[in-house]
Amino acid sequence: METKQDNELALIGLLMKKPYLLDHCQLLANFENPFYNPSLNAIFVNIQTLFNTAGKVDLRSLAKLGLDSGIDVKFYSTIILNSGFDVEIHKYVKSVYDSHIKQQLSTLALSLVNCPQDDLNDAADYLNRVRGVLEDIEKRNNVTSGVTIDEAVQEVSEKAEALQMGKTGNYLKTGVFSIDRLIVGLETKKMSVIGARPSIGKTAFGLTVMSNMTLQKISCGLISVEMSEAECVERIAQVQSGVSIYDFGHNLPEDDQKKFYSSLTDISNCKYTQITRTTNRKIGNIRSIIRKMKNTDKNLKIVFIDYIQKLQGDDPRQDMKTQVASISGILTDIATDMDLHICVMAQLNRDGDEAPRLKHLKESGRIEEDAHYCFLIHRDLTVQHNGEYDMEAFVGIAKNRGGKTGDVQIRYDAKTTKFYDEVTEGCF
C-alpha cells in the first residue's frame, strides 16, 4: 500500500526529471513546507528556483543548492529510484496537499483539546486562532493573477494612449489585412476561436495566420492532436512558398521547386516556430506542453491548438460537453497566467450550408463565452469552380469583445491551403 512518503518521493522525483510539470503544483507552491520530509521541502524550492532562472534542472546544480540545507547527495538517487509517472501527478499532488492540510488541522485540534486546561488564554484567543488557520488555508487555496486595481487602471490607460497615437505593436497581427483592419489584432492573455465545419479550413486558416506571424517575427507555438509535425511543416511550407507538394509529381518547374525547398530551409532555421504533436490529449498534458514552450522561448506570444473538441478533460468520465466547457476555462486561465494568446480551432456542427453562427459551435456554448474573439470560416462547397483552386471564402468575426464585428471576404487557395486577401498577398 502506498504511503504519503511514497507519493512525496514520487512527486519530487518526477519534478526533477520533468520540471515543467511544476505548473500542476500551484497549490503546493502556495504553502510553506507542504512536504512531511524537510529535505523534500528544500528540494522542492530549489527545483522551482532553478527552473524559473534557467528553464531546466540538472542534478549537479540541484545537489549544490541542497548542500546549504545539509542534504546528502545520495538522497537524490533514492528520489530518482522512486520517481513517479506524469499521468499520476494529480494523485501525488493531492496526497501531499491532503497530508499537509490534515497536519495543520490536527495541530489546531490538539490546541483546542487542551484549551480547557489553559488558564492563560481566553475563549476569544482560541476562536481567533481557528479563524486564522482556516483563513490562511482558504487564502492559499486561491490562485490569482495578483494584479491590483491600480495596476489594472495603469494597464488600461497605457493601452488607450497607445491606440490614440496609432501604436498597435502590442497587437498580434493575423497577416490578413482586411481582418486586422477590423479587429486591430489579437491581444495576449486572451483566447480566440477559429471555427469551421469539417473540410472547410479551420486548420488551414490557423496555419495561415501562424505562418504570417512567424514572418513578422512573432514567436508562435502549435500543438496538434491530429497532424504530425511533418504534416504541419508541409502545410506551412505550402503557404509560404505558394507551391503545393503534390505538384512535385507533375513536372514542377525548377524555380517552384527552389521556392518550396527554400521555405523548408526557412522553417528549419526559424527561431519563432515550435510545433508539437501529442497523442496525450488530456488538458493537463496540453498545459505542460505550453509551459515547456514558454520556457524554451520566453518571447512566445501565441499558441495554436488543433483542435479543442479532440482534447480531454481531467475527468474522462464526464460527458463531452462538460469536458469541453472545463477545457475552455482552463485554456483562458493558461493565457492569463502565462501572458500568451491561446488560439484554438473548433469544429462546428455539420448541419446546413449557410454561413455559420456562434450557435453552431459543437459541444459547448462555453467556448463562445470564454473566447475574446470568434472567427467563423465559411466556403460555399456547392459552387462549381471548374477546376480552379482559387475561390471565395468568408470570415465571420462573430465576437470581438469590446471591438468591432462583421464579415470579411477573402480568398482561399485550395492547392496550398492558404487564406489571403489581395492586399495581404505579396506583403510577406
Secondary structure, DSSP 8 states (H G I E B T S, - for coil): ---HHHHHHHHHHHHHH-GGGGGGGHHHHTSSS-SSSHHHHHHHHHHHHHHHHHSS--HHHHHHHHGGGT--HHHHHHHHHT---GGGHHHHHHHHHHHHHHHHHHHHHHHHHTGGG--SS-HHHHHHHHHHHHHHHHHHT-------HHHHHHHHHHHHHHHHTT--TTSB--S-HHHHHHH--B-TTEEEEEEE-TTSSHHHHHHHHHHHHHHTT--EEEEESSS-HHHHHHHHHHHHHS--GGGGGS---HHHHHHHHHHHHHHHH-TTEEEEE-S--BHHHHHHHHHHHHHH-TT--EEEEE-GGG-B-S-TTS-HHHHHHHHHHHHHHHHHHTT-EEEEEEEB----SS---GGGBSS-THHHHH-SEEEEEE--TTS--TT--EEEEEEEEEEETTS--EEEEEEEETTTTEEE-TTTTT--
